[in-house]
Amino acid sequence: MATHRVKFTFLQQLITLPIIYDLGKQFKIVTNIRRADVTEDRGWVVLELVGDMEEIERGLEWVAAKGVRVDPVQGDIVEG
């Protein structure tokens, strides 16, 4: 099992879509929200993803294809 931390940045039209939920349902990935900031016109979420690295990569490609910006995160955003 691999652990991968990423930041998703959502455009306004994507904020209300259940993209994180769908990511966990459609792929064998456990999603753990570490930090987030969402308003009515923008949003970002830092996630810890756990699963096989190939499955995580497939899931991240799917998220990016939805129009979400995906950036890597180094270290633990909550624990320092």
N, CA and C atoms as an extended XYZ file, in Angstrom:
240
Properties=species:S:1:pos:R:3:atomname:S:1:resname:S:1:resid:I:1 pbc="F F F"
N         0.839       -1.187        0.000 N   MET     1
C         0.000        0.000        0.000 CA  MET     1
C         0.881        1.246        0.000 C   MET     1
N         0.475        2.207       -0.770 N   ALA     2
C         1.197        3.470       -0.865 CA  ALA     2
C         0.345        4.579       -0.265 C   ALA     2
N         1.021        5.611        0.227 N   THR     3
C         0.349        6.814        0.710 CA  THR     3
C         0.850        7.980       -0.119 C   THR     3
N        -0.081        8.785       -0.612 N   HIS     4
C         0.271        9.904       -1.498 CA  HIS     4
C        -0.542       11.117       -1.062 C   HIS     4
N         0.102       12.264       -0.899 N   ARG     5
C        -0.597       13.490       -0.509 CA  ARG     5
C        -0.694       14.430       -1.710 C   ARG     5
N        -1.894       14.962       -1.918 N   VAL     6
C        -2.144       15.850       -3.045 CA  VAL     6
C        -3.048       16.993       -2.620 C   VAL     6
N        -3.015       18.050       -3.422 N   LYS     7
C        -3.917       19.179       -3.234 CA  LYS     7
C        -4.790       19.271       -4.476 C   LYS     7
N        -6.107       19.278       -4.266 N   PHE     8
C        -7.056       19.486       -5.341 CA  PHE     8
C        -7.531       20.925       -5.278 C   PHE     8
N        -7.519       21.609       -6.398 N   THR     9
C        -8.062       22.961       -6.490 CA  THR     9
C        -9.252       22.910       -7.444 C   THR     9
N       -10.403       23.347       -6.941 N   PHE    10
C       -11.661       23.253       -7.675 CA  PHE    10
C       -12.071       24.615       -8.225 C   PHE    10
N       -12.507       24.627       -9.469 N   LEU    11
C       -13.137       25.806      -10.043 CA  LEU    11
C       -14.563       25.889       -9.509 C   LEU    11
N       -15.170       27.056       -9.620 N   GLN    12
C       -16.494       27.290       -9.063 CA  GLN    12
C       -17.520       26.243       -9.511 C   GLN    12
N       -17.530       25.902      -10.783 N   GLN    13
C       -18.537       24.974      -11.282 CA  GLN    13
C       -18.334       23.541      -10.792 C   GLN    13
N       -17.178       23.238      -10.188 N   LEU    14
C       -16.889       21.884       -9.705 CA  LEU    14
C       -17.096       21.709       -8.207 C   LEU    14
N       -17.267       22.808       -7.479 N   ILE    15
C       -17.303       22.757       -6.016 CA  ILE    15
C       -18.402       21.850       -5.482 C   ILE    15
N       -19.567       21.854       -6.081 N   THR    16
C       -20.694       21.087       -5.551 CA  THR    16
C       -20.720       19.625       -6.007 C   THR    16
N       -19.819       19.230       -6.890 N   LEU    17
C       -19.791       17.845       -7.375 CA  LEU    17
C       -19.096       16.935       -6.359 C   LEU    17
N       -19.551       15.700       -6.197 N   PRO    18
C       -18.964       14.772       -5.216 CA  PRO    18
C       -17.712       14.067       -5.747 C   PRO    18
N       -16.735       14.825       -6.175 N   ILE    19
C       -15.553       14.253       -6.832 CA  ILE    19
C       -14.722       13.407       -5.870 C   ILE    19
N       -14.521       13.848       -4.641 N   ILE    20
C       -13.728       13.070       -3.682 CA  ILE    20
C       -14.461       11.777       -3.330 C   ILE    20
N       -15.757       11.860       -3.123 N   TYR    21
C       -16.553       10.662       -2.854 CA  TYR    21
C       -16.446        9.687       -4.021 C   TYR    21
N       -16.645       10.180       -5.241 N   ASP    22
C       -16.575        9.325       -6.424 CA  ASP    22
C       -15.188        8.709       -6.595 C   ASP    22
N       -14.143        9.445       -6.258 N   LEU    23
C       -12.774        8.928       -6.340 CA  LEU    23
C       -12.631        7.686       -5.471 C   LEU    23
N       -13.147        7.746       -4.245 N   GLY    24
C       -13.077        6.605       -3.342 CA  GLY    24
C       -13.975        5.449       -3.760 C   GLY    24
N       -15.091        5.740       -4.427 N   LYS    25
C       -16.023        4.696       -4.861 CA  LYS    25
C       -15.558        4.000       -6.137 C   LYS    25
N       -15.053        4.764       -7.092 N   GLN    26
C       -14.704        4.213       -8.397 CA  GLN    26
C       -13.329        3.564       -8.434 C   GLN    26
N       -12.464        3.937       -7.490 N   PHE    27
C       -11.111        3.400       -7.438 CA  PHE    27
C       -10.874        2.828       -6.044 C   PHE    27
N        -9.984        1.885       -5.932 N   LYS    28
C        -9.677        1.280       -4.633 CA  LYS    28
C        -8.700        2.182       -3.886 C   LYS    28
N        -9.233        3.344       -3.450 N   ILE    29
C        -8.426        4.368       -2.785 CA  ILE    29
C        -9.172        4.827       -1.536 C   ILE    29
N        -8.452        4.896       -0.428 N   VAL    30
C        -9.002        5.487        0.788 CA  VAL    30
C        -8.613        6.956        0.773 C   VAL    30
N        -9.604        7.853        0.930 N   THR    31
C        -9.340        9.288        0.924 CA  THR    31
C        -9.460        9.825        2.345 C   THR    31
N        -8.492       10.638        2.747 N   ASN    32
C        -8.488       11.248        4.068 CA  ASN    32
C        -8.238       12.745        3.883 C   ASN    32
N        -9.241       13.550        4.188 N   ILE    33
C        -9.095       15.002        4.053 CA  ILE    33
C        -8.236       15.517        5.205 C   ILE    33
N        -7.126       16.174        4.868 N   ARG    34
C        -6.191       16.687        5.870 CA  ARG    34
C        -6.393       18.170        6.139 C   ARG    34
N        -6.855       18.896        5.132 N   ARG    35
C        -7.092       20.338        5.275 CA  ARG    35
C        -7.914       20.790        4.079 C   ARG    35
N        -8.745       21.821        4.276 N   ALA    36
C        -9.586       22.291        3.175 CA  ALA    36
C       -10.005       23.734        3.407 C   ALA    36
N       -10.323       24.402        2.316 N   ASP    37
C       -10.886       25.750        2.349 CA  ASP    37
C       -11.819       25.853        1.150 C   ASP    37
N       -13.119       25.956        1.436 N   VAL    38
C       -14.107       25.988        0.363 CA  VAL    38
C       -15.044       27.167        0.588 C   VAL    38
N       -15.241       27.955       -0.453 N   THR    39
C       -16.208       29.047       -0.427 CA  THR    39
C       -17.155       28.831       -1.594 C   THR    39
N       -18.088       29.737       -1.798 N   GLU    40
C       -19.049       29.538       -2.881 CA  GLU    40
C       -18.436       29.687       -4.273 C   GLU    40
N       -17.246       30.328       -4.386 N   ASP    41
C       -16.668       30.528       -5.714 CA  ASP    41
C       -15.322       29.845       -5.949 C   ASP    41
N       -14.792       29.155       -4.957 N   ARG    42
C       -13.523       28.447       -5.138 CA  ARG    42
C       -13.339       27.443       -4.012 C   ARG    42
N       -12.379       26.560       -4.181 N   GLY    43
C       -12.099       25.606       -3.117 CA  GLY    43
C       -10.829       24.833       -3.359 C   GLY    43
N       -10.201       24.436       -2.272 N   TRP    44
C        -9.058       23.524       -2.355 CA  TRP    44
C        -9.129       22.548       -1.189 C   TRP    44
N        -8.587       21.366       -1.416 N   VAL    45
C        -8.600       20.305       -0.417 CA  VAL    45
C        -7.259       19.595       -0.477 C   VAL    45
N        -6.641       19.381        0.683 N   VAL    46
C        -5.434       18.564        0.765 CA  VAL    46
C        -5.869       17.186        1.235 C   VAL    46
N        -5.515       16.180        0.449 N   LEU    47
C        -5.921       14.805        0.724 CA  LEU    47
C        -4.729       13.898        0.909 C   LEU    47
N        -4.923       12.895        1.746 N   GLU    48
C        -3.996       11.782        1.837 CA  GLU    48
C        -4.705       10.608        1.171 C   GLU    48
N        -4.091       10.026        0.169 N   LEU    49
C        -4.669        8.906       -0.571 CA  LEU    49
C        -3.881        7.649       -0.244 C   LEU    49
N        -4.589        6.575        0.081 N   VAL    50
C        -3.946        5.309        0.421 CA  VAL    50
C        -4.493        4.230       -0.492 C   VAL    50
N        -3.593        3.473       -1.098 N   GLY    51
C        -3.969        2.384       -1.995 CA  GLY    51
C        -2.763        1.965       -2.806 C   GLY    51
N        -2.985        1.106       -3.778 N   ASP    52
C        -1.900        0.739       -4.686 CA  ASP    52
C        -1.548        1.952       -5.532 C   ASP    52
N        -0.267        2.192       -5.743 N   MET    53
C         0.166        3.395       -6.456 CA  MET    53
C        -0.425        3.459       -7.857 C   MET    53
N        -0.554        2.337       -8.534 N   GLU    54
C        -1.152        2.337       -9.878 CA  GLU    54
C        -2.600        2.810       -9.816 C   GLU    54
N        -3.330        2.370       -8.797 N   GLU    55
C        -4.726        2.774       -8.650 CA  GLU    55
C        -4.820        4.260       -8.299 C   GLU    55
N        -3.911        4.742       -7.457 N   ILE    56
C        -3.878        6.170       -7.115 CA  ILE    56
C        -3.614        6.995       -8.368 C   ILE    56
N        -2.657        6.580       -9.173 N   GLU    57
C        -2.338        7.315      -10.403 CA  GLU    57
C        -3.530        7.336      -11.358 C   GLU    57
N        -4.218        6.199      -11.491 N   ARG    58
C        -5.416        6.150      -12.340 CA  ARG    58
C        -6.482        7.098      -11.811 C   ARG    58
N        -6.669        7.101      -10.490 N   GLY    59
C        -7.651        7.979       -9.877 CA  GLY    59
C        -7.322        9.446      -10.073 C   GLY    59
N        -6.053        9.797       -9.935 N   LEU    60
C        -5.645       11.196      -10.113 CA  LEU    60
C        -5.815       11.644      -11.560 C   LEU    60
N        -5.571       10.752      -12.502 N   GLU    61
C        -5.822       11.083      -13.910 CA  GLU    61
C        -7.306       11.352      -14.130 C   GLU    61
N        -8.153       10.551      -13.501 N   TRP    62
C        -9.603       10.727      -13.616 CA  TRP    62
C       -10.029       12.082      -13.034 C   TRP    62
N        -9.479       12.426      -11.859 N   VAL    63
C        -9.805       13.707      -11.216 CA  VAL    63
C        -9.376       14.868      -12.115 C   VAL    63
N        -8.171       14.804      -12.658 N   ALA    64
C        -7.668       15.872      -13.536 CA  ALA    64
C        -8.547       15.992      -14.788 C   ALA    64
N        -9.004       14.863      -15.309 N   ALA    65
C        -9.871       14.895      -16.492 CA  ALA    65
C       -11.211       15.569      -16.192 C   ALA    65
N       -11.629       15.579      -14.934 N   LYS    66
C       -12.854       16.266      -14.517 CA  LYS    66
C       -12.672       17.783      -14.479 C   LYS    66
N       -11.417       18.251      -14.533 N   GLY    67
C       -11.143       19.684      -14.512 CA  GLY    67
C       -10.576       20.197      -13.201 C   GLY    67
N       -10.261       19.278      -12.282 N   VAL    68
C        -9.675       19.656      -11.001 CA  VAL    68
C        -8.161       19.741      -11.160 C   VAL    68
N        -7.569       20.804      -10.621 N   ARG    69
C        -6.105       20.909      -10.640 CA  ARG    69
C        -5.556       20.016       -9.529 C   ARG    69
N        -4.567       19.194       -9.856 N   VAL    70
C        -3.967       18.256       -8.915 CA  VAL    70
C        -2.496       18.612       -8.741 C   VAL    70
N        -2.092       18.901       -7.490 N   ASP    71
C        -0.700       19.233       -7.188 CA  ASP    71
C        -0.199       18.334       -6.072 C   ASP    71
N         1.068       17.905       -6.119 N   PRO    72
C         1.629       17.100       -5.032 CA  PRO    72
C         1.846       17.955       -3.782 C   PRO    72
N         1.804       17.310       -2.627 N   VAL    73
C         2.060       17.972       -1.342 CA  VAL    73
C         3.159       17.194       -0.633 C   VAL    73
N         4.142       17.900       -0.103 N   GLN    74
C         5.227       17.272        0.633 CA  GLN    74
C         4.973       17.361        2.129 C   GLN    74
N         5.282       16.293        2.868 N   GLY    75
C         5.146       16.319        4.320 CA  GLY    75
C         3.707       16.201        4.764 C   GLY    75
N         3.485       16.334        6.059 N   ASP    76
C         2.145       16.244        6.635 CA  ASP    76
C         1.639       17.649        6.889 C   ASP    76
N         0.642       18.061        6.161 N   ILE    77
C         0.125       19.421        6.211 CA  ILE    77
C        -0.494       19.755        7.565 C   ILE    77
N        -0.989       18.756        8.293 N   VAL    78
C        -1.639       19.005        9.578 CA  VAL    78
C        -0.652       18.920       10.728 C   VAL    78
N         0.187       17.879       10.729 N   GLU    79
C         1.074       17.623       11.848 CA  GLU    79
C         2.403       18.369       11.757 C   GLU    79
N         2.645       19.055       10.644 N   GLY    80
C         3.876       19.815       10.494 CA  GLY    80
C         4.916       19.022        9.916 C   GLY    80
